[in-house]
Each structure stands twice: as C-alpha cells, then as structure tokens.
Amino acid sequence: MKAIICNEFAPLEQLEYADMPDPAAKGSDVVIKVEAAGVNYPDGLLVQGLYQMKPERPFVPGMEAAGVVESVGPDVKTLKVGDRVATICQLGGYAEKVVAEEGRVFPIGDMDGGDACALMVAYGTSHHALKQRADLKAGETLVVLGGAGATGVAAIQIGKIMGAKVIAVCSSDEKRAIALQAGADEAIGYENLKDQLKDMTGGKGVDVVYDVVGGEAFDACSRSMARNGRLLIIGFASGTIPKFPVNLALVKEYAVVGVFWGNFTRAEPEIYADNMKELIGWYQDGKVKPVVEGRYPLADAADVLKRVLGRGATGKLVLEP
C-alpha cells in the first residue's frame, strides 16, 4: 500500500510517499481501507519532533481516518467486513489502509468520510474541552480563539448547543464570516482584544476562553476573565508558548485549565466513547456540521501540513488516498 512515511524527525519536505506492507488484523484489531484521513495541527509538529509524543521511527503520521472495514481480527465482536467506520488511530492514518483497535473504531453509516474525520479530533477536542474541562453552562460567555479553524468551528457549534453566547476571534474578514456562519453571535479581530472583550461583556469579563493560539492573544484573554472563569489551554498555533502571571488567577479568581484530548481518550475510554456517541447523534440530528474546506491527494500531505501549520486553513482539510 501507499503511505506517507516519516523516517526521521525533520522538515515537512522530507516526508516520503512510498510503498509499505499492508497491515494485518490480529486479536481485536480492524483493518480499514481509508477513504479520508484528517489533517491536524499536531501531525505537523509530530513529524518534526516538536510534539509531546515522540514515536519510534519510521512511522506513518495521521491520527484519524474513515473508510470501510476490510478485515477483522478473530477477537472482534462488534464490527464486520464492509462496515463504514471512523477511527482515532494516533498514528497510521496517512495511508491507503490503517489498523485500529476495535474499541477505537466507530460506525458512521453513510456519513461523509471527511465529516467523520472532523468529528474525531476537531469536534472531539472541542467537546471534551467545553463539556468535561470547562463545564460550560447555558448563558455563559464563550470566547473562541482561532474561530475559523476546524477546532474553532467545532467549539462555536458545540458552545451554541450548550447554550453559551459565543464570541469568535479571527484574523481576517473572510475568517470572521466563516465563524458567523458556524453560529457565532459575534466575530472580532485580535486587535485591542482585551478592550474589545471588556466592552462586549459590560466589564464583567469572559466566563470561558477556548485558546488554540497562545502568544499575545492568551495574554489579552488572561486579563479579560470573569470571576470563576475557565481559561482553556488547547494549543499554541501562534508558535509562542506564553508565560502566565499566576497573580491574575489569584486576584480574579479564575482557573487555567489544560486540555490534552489524546490523554483523555486513553485515561477515560468510557467517557470518550459516550462523547463520540453524543457527537455522532448531534451530526445525525443536524446540530453540528463540520466545514471541510479541502480534499487533497494523499501524496500532497507535506504541502497540506504546511498550510495547517501556517494558520492558512479554514475548517477541516482531509487527504484522500
């Protein structure tokens, strides 16, 4: 089969599109013929050795994939050949076939493969962040940084389902239009962010901030929190990991909360499974709708990752073998 192979941690240009052996289904494993593989910001960090996890090399990146079950191991009980499914595979998604453990594979019926990939990580991250980590309540104000990206769109839609007033923060008019279309009540730029948030909340401050950006945007939000607020740390797309003056949390009485979705899926698999069932149900009911901006050949993985790392993507990007 063809796959994208990372032989050593290196710049994206050194990713190799090459042949490798087909995976085999053993034990409770399932082999999936991939229709779509989702592209995520951490994938680009991972292959350069810049992510928290550093797998043995060589490896195939890609943490989510959707397709058709091609074979099942002897211990598989809930899936069969021909089922359309999606999986969180941690590694291996950027390939024509991927192997995944049965417990991390979810039936998707006739759902679009790109939409299914978006639900896995982008919506999975936002859902966990707002539900388990923030305990977002109806009537609260939610600020979403990076509001036009895949996780940002997901956070906007999920925030509205949970009853929040959602303010999206985006870097251009085009991106703000995408955030508004996704359901944001307001969409603003990053300029004078602290003052804008103060005015928009009547001086009260923000209840929950969903931060995938870091850098100066984090600094502004850290000074814009309401009492009992929750500042969610998702990632650092700006490239700058901020330093936090902890006296702000003391004086304003708010919490800074880390969100590491991958760790959550491993530590609390039953809650993770319930989250995915809820997300798939929301999709089927039309309550959430991923924005899939582009679909690209698998061989173009390096170029697509450059766009994602450069914050040039709006919505979800997928690779199609």
C-alpha positions as CSV (number, residue, x, y, z in Angstrom):
1,M,0.0,0.0,0.0
2,K,1.0,3.7,-0.4
3,A,1.6,5.7,2.7
4,I,3.3,8.9,4.0
5,I,6.4,7.8,5.9
6,C,8.3,9.8,8.5
7,N,11.8,8.2,8.5
8,E,13.3,10.8,10.9
9,F,12.1,13.9,12.7
10,A,12.8,16.5,10.0
11,P,11.2,19.4,8.0
12,L,8.0,18.5,6.3
13,E,9.6,18.3,2.8
14,Q,11.4,15.1,3.9
15,L,8.2,13.2,4.4
16,E,8.2,10.3,1.9
17,Y,5.3,9.0,-0.2
18,A,6.2,5.3,-0.7
19,D,5.1,1.7,-0.6
20,M,4.9,-0.3,2.7
21,P,3.4,-3.6,3.7
22,D,-0.3,-3.9,4.2
23,P,-1.3,-4.1,7.9
24,A,-2.8,-7.3,9.2
25,A,-5.8,-7.7,11.6
26,K,-4.8,-9.6,14.7
27,G,-6.7,-10.1,18.0
28,S,-9.2,-7.3,18.4
29,D,-7.8,-5.2,15.5
30,V,-9.6,-4.0,12.5
31,V,-8.1,-3.1,9.1
32,I,-9.8,-0.2,7.4
33,K,-9.5,0.8,3.7
34,V,-9.1,4.5,4.0
35,E,-11.5,6.9,2.2
36,A,-10.3,10.1,4.1
37,A,-7.6,10.9,6.5
38,G,-8.0,14.1,8.6
39,V,-5.1,16.6,8.8
40,N,-4.5,18.0,12.2
41,Y,-2.1,20.7,13.6
42,P,-0.3,18.2,15.9
43,D,0.5,16.0,12.9
44,G,2.8,18.7,11.6
45,L,4.5,19.0,14.9
46,L,4.9,15.3,15.4
47,V,6.8,14.6,12.2
48,Q,9.3,17.4,13.1
49,G,9.8,16.1,16.6
50,L,8.1,19.1,18.2
51,Y,5.1,17.3,19.8
52,Q,4.7,15.8,23.3
53,M,4.7,12.3,21.9
54,K,7.8,11.1,20.0
55,P,7.2,7.8,18.3
56,E,9.8,5.3,17.1
57,R,10.9,6.0,13.5
58,P,9.9,5.2,10.8
59,F,6.2,5.8,11.3
60,V,3.1,6.9,9.4
61,P,1.5,10.0,10.8
62,G,-2.2,10.6,10.9
63,M,-4.4,10.3,14.0
64,E,-7.8,9.9,12.3
65,A,-9.2,8.1,9.3
66,A,-12.6,7.0,7.9
67,G,-13.3,4.2,5.5
68,V,-14.6,0.7,5.0
69,V,-13.6,-2.4,7.2
70,E,-11.5,-4.7,5.0
71,S,-10.7,-7.4,7.6
72,V,-11.2,-8.1,11.3
73,G,-9.2,-10.0,13.9
74,P,-10.5,-13.2,15.5
75,D,-11.5,-11.4,18.7
76,V,-13.5,-8.6,17.1
77,K,-17.2,-8.7,18.2
78,T,-19.0,-5.6,17.1
79,L,-17.7,-4.9,13.5
80,K,-17.7,-6.8,10.3
81,V,-16.2,-6.6,6.8
82,G,-17.9,-3.9,4.8
83,D,-18.9,-1.6,7.7
84,R,-18.2,2.1,7.2
85,V,-16.3,3.3,10.2
86,A,-14.0,6.1,11.5
87,T,-11.2,5.7,14.0
88,I,-8.8,7.6,16.2
89,C,-5.6,5.7,15.5
90,Q,-2.9,8.0,17.0
91,L,-0.6,7.0,14.1
92,G,-1.1,5.4,10.7
93,G,-3.9,7.4,9.2
94,Y,-1.9,8.8,6.2
95,A,-2.1,5.6,4.3
96,E,-4.3,3.6,1.9
97,K,-5.0,1.2,4.8
98,V,-4.8,1.6,8.6
99,V,-5.2,-0.9,11.5
100,A,-7.0,0.2,14.7
101,E,-8.2,-1.5,17.9
102,E,-11.9,-2.3,17.9
103,G,-12.6,-0.1,20.9
104,R,-11.4,3.0,19.0
105,V,-13.5,2.4,15.9
106,F,-16.9,3.9,15.5
107,P,-19.6,3.0,12.9
108,I,-20.5,6.0,10.7
109,G,-23.1,4.6,8.3
110,D,-23.4,6.8,5.3
111,M,-21.7,9.8,6.9
112,D,-19.2,11.6,4.6
113,G,-15.7,10.5,5.4
114,G,-14.3,14.0,5.7
115,D,-17.1,14.9,8.1
116,A,-16.4,11.8,10.1
117,C,-12.7,12.7,10.4
118,A,-13.6,16.2,11.6
119,L,-15.8,14.7,14.3
120,M,-13.0,12.5,15.6
121,V,-10.3,15.1,16.6
122,A,-11.5,18.6,16.0
123,Y,-15.0,18.1,17.4
124,G,-13.8,15.5,19.9
125,T,-11.3,18.0,21.3
126,S,-13.8,20.9,21.5
127,H,-16.5,18.7,23.0
128,H,-14.2,17.4,25.8
129,A,-12.8,20.9,26.4
130,L,-16.2,22.5,26.8
131,K,-18.0,19.6,28.5
132,Q,-15.6,18.0,30.8
133,R,-12.9,20.6,31.3
134,A,-14.9,23.9,31.3
135,D,-18.3,22.5,32.4
136,L,-19.8,25.2,30.2
137,K,-23.2,26.4,31.3
138,A,-26.1,27.9,29.4
139,G,-26.0,31.7,29.5
140,E,-22.2,31.9,29.9
141,T,-19.9,33.8,27.5
142,L,-17.5,31.7,25.5
143,V,-14.6,33.2,23.5
144,V,-13.2,31.0,20.8
145,L,-9.7,32.0,19.5
146,G,-8.9,30.7,16.0
147,G,-12.6,30.7,15.4
148,A,-12.4,29.7,11.7
149,G,-10.2,26.7,12.1
150,A,-11.5,23.1,12.4
151,T,-11.5,23.1,16.2
152,G,-12.7,26.7,16.3
153,V,-15.8,25.9,14.2
154,A,-16.4,22.9,16.3
155,A,-16.1,24.9,19.5
156,I,-18.6,27.5,18.2
157,Q,-21.2,25.0,17.2
158,I,-20.9,23.0,20.4
159,G,-20.9,26.1,22.5
160,K,-24.2,27.2,20.9
161,I,-25.7,23.7,21.6
162,M,-24.7,24.1,25.2
163,G,-26.4,27.5,25.4
164,A,-23.5,29.9,25.5
165,K,-23.1,33.3,24.0
166,V,-20.2,32.7,21.6
167,I,-17.6,35.4,20.6
168,A,-15.3,34.2,17.8
169,V,-11.8,35.8,17.3
170,C,-10.4,35.5,13.8
171,S,-7.6,37.2,11.9
172,S,-9.5,38.3,8.7
173,D,-12.9,39.3,7.4
174,E,-13.1,36.1,5.5
175,K,-12.4,34.0,8.6
176,R,-14.9,36.1,10.7
177,A,-17.6,35.4,8.1
178,I,-16.9,31.6,8.4
179,A,-17.2,31.9,12.2
180,L,-20.5,33.8,12.0
181,Q,-21.8,31.2,9.5
182,A,-20.9,28.5,12.0
183,G,-23.1,30.1,14.6
184,A,-21.0,32.6,16.5
185,D,-23.0,35.5,18.0
186,E,-20.1,37.9,17.3
187,A,-16.9,37.8,15.4
188,I,-14.0,40.1,16.1
189,G,-10.3,40.5,15.3
190,Y,-7.2,40.3,17.6
191,E,-6.5,44.0,17.7
192,N,-7.1,45.5,21.1
193,L,-8.6,42.2,22.2
194,K,-8.6,42.9,25.9
195,D,-10.5,46.2,25.5
196,Q,-13.0,44.6,23.0
197,L,-13.8,41.8,25.4
198,K,-14.2,44.2,28.3
199,D,-16.7,46.2,26.3
200,M,-18.6,43.2,24.9
201,T,-19.1,41.8,28.4
202,G,-20.0,45.1,30.1
203,G,-16.9,44.9,32.2
204,K,-17.8,41.5,33.7
205,G,-15.2,39.5,31.8
206,V,-15.3,36.2,29.9
207,D,-16.6,33.0,31.5
208,V,-14.8,30.6,29.3
209,V,-11.9,31.1,26.8
210,Y,-11.1,28.4,24.2
211,D,-7.4,29.1,23.3
212,V,-5.7,27.3,20.5
213,V,-3.5,30.3,19.7
214,G,-1.4,31.2,22.7
215,G,1.0,34.2,22.4
216,E,-0.4,37.7,22.7
217,A,-3.9,36.5,22.4
218,F,-3.5,34.4,25.5
219,D,-2.0,37.4,27.3
220,A,-5.1,39.5,26.4
221,C,-7.6,36.8,27.5
222,S,-5.7,36.2,30.8
223,R,-6.6,39.8,31.7
224,S,-10.2,39.5,30.5
225,M,-11.5,36.7,32.6
226,A,-14.6,36.8,34.8
227,R,-14.6,35.6,38.4
228,N,-15.0,31.8,38.3
229,G,-13.9,31.8,34.7
230,R,-12.1,29.0,32.9
231,L,-9.2,29.7,30.5
232,L,-8.8,26.5,28.4
233,I,-5.3,25.8,27.1
234,I,-5.7,23.8,23.8
235,G,-2.6,24.6,21.8
236,F,-0.1,27.3,20.6
237,A,-0.8,27.9,16.9
238,S,0.9,31.3,17.2
239,G,4.2,29.5,17.8
240,T,4.6,31.2,21.2
241,I,4.0,29.4,24.5
242,P,3.0,32.2,26.8
243,K,4.2,32.7,30.4
244,F,1.3,33.1,32.9
245,P,1.4,35.6,35.8
246,V,-0.3,33.5,38.4
247,N,-1.3,36.5,40.5
248,L,-4.0,37.1,37.9
249,A,-5.7,33.8,38.8
250,L,-5.5,34.8,42.5
251,V,-6.8,38.3,42.1
252,K,-9.5,37.5,39.6
253,E,-10.4,34.0,41.0
254,Y,-10.4,32.1,37.7
255,A,-8.9,28.8,36.6
256,V,-6.3,28.0,33.9
257,V,-7.3,24.5,32.6
258,G,-5.2,22.3,30.4
259,V,-6.9,20.2,27.7
260,F,-4.9,17.3,26.3
261,W,-7.6,15.4,24.4
262,G,-5.4,12.4,23.4
263,N,-4.5,11.7,27.0
264,F,-8.3,11.9,27.9
265,T,-9.2,9.3,25.3
266,R,-6.7,6.9,26.8
267,A,-7.4,7.7,30.5
268,E,-11.2,7.7,30.3
269,P,-12.2,5.5,27.4
270,E,-15.8,5.0,28.5
271,I,-16.4,8.8,28.8
272,Y,-14.6,9.3,25.5
273,A,-17.0,6.7,23.9
274,D,-20.0,8.4,25.3
275,N,-18.7,11.7,23.9
276,M,-18.4,10.3,20.4
277,K,-21.9,8.8,20.5
278,E,-23.2,12.2,21.5
279,L,-21.3,14.0,18.7
280,I,-22.4,11.5,16.1
281,G,-26.0,11.9,17.3
282,W,-25.7,15.7,17.0
283,Y,-24.4,15.3,13.5
284,Q,-27.3,13.0,12.5
285,D,-29.7,15.5,14.0
286,G,-28.1,18.3,12.0
287,K,-26.9,20.2,15.1
288,V,-23.3,20.1,14.1
289,K,-21.9,20.3,10.6
290,P,-18.1,20.3,10.0
291,V,-16.7,22.7,7.5
292,V,-14.5,20.6,5.2
293,E,-12.5,23.2,3.3
294,G,-10.5,21.0,1.0
295,R,-9.8,17.4,0.0
296,Y,-6.3,16.6,-1.4
297,P,-4.4,13.6,-2.7
298,L,-2.5,11.6,-0.1
299,A,0.8,12.4,-1.9
300,D,0.2,16.1,-1.1
301,A,0.4,15.6,2.7
302,A,3.5,17.8,3.2
303,D,2.0,20.8,1.4
304,V,-1.3,20.4,3.2
305,L,0.5,20.3,6.6
306,K,2.4,23.5,5.7
307,R,-1.0,25.2,5.2
308,V,-2.3,24.0,8.6
309,L,0.9,25.0,10.5
310,G,0.9,28.4,8.8
311,R,-2.7,29.0,10.0
312,G,-3.8,29.2,6.4
313,A,-6.6,26.7,6.7
314,T,-10.2,27.4,7.4
315,G,-12.3,24.4,8.5
316,K,-11.1,20.9,8.0
317,L,-8.5,19.6,5.5
318,V,-8.5,15.9,4.5
319,L,-6.3,13.6,2.5
320,E,-7.9,11.0,0.1
321,P,-5.8,8.0,-1.0
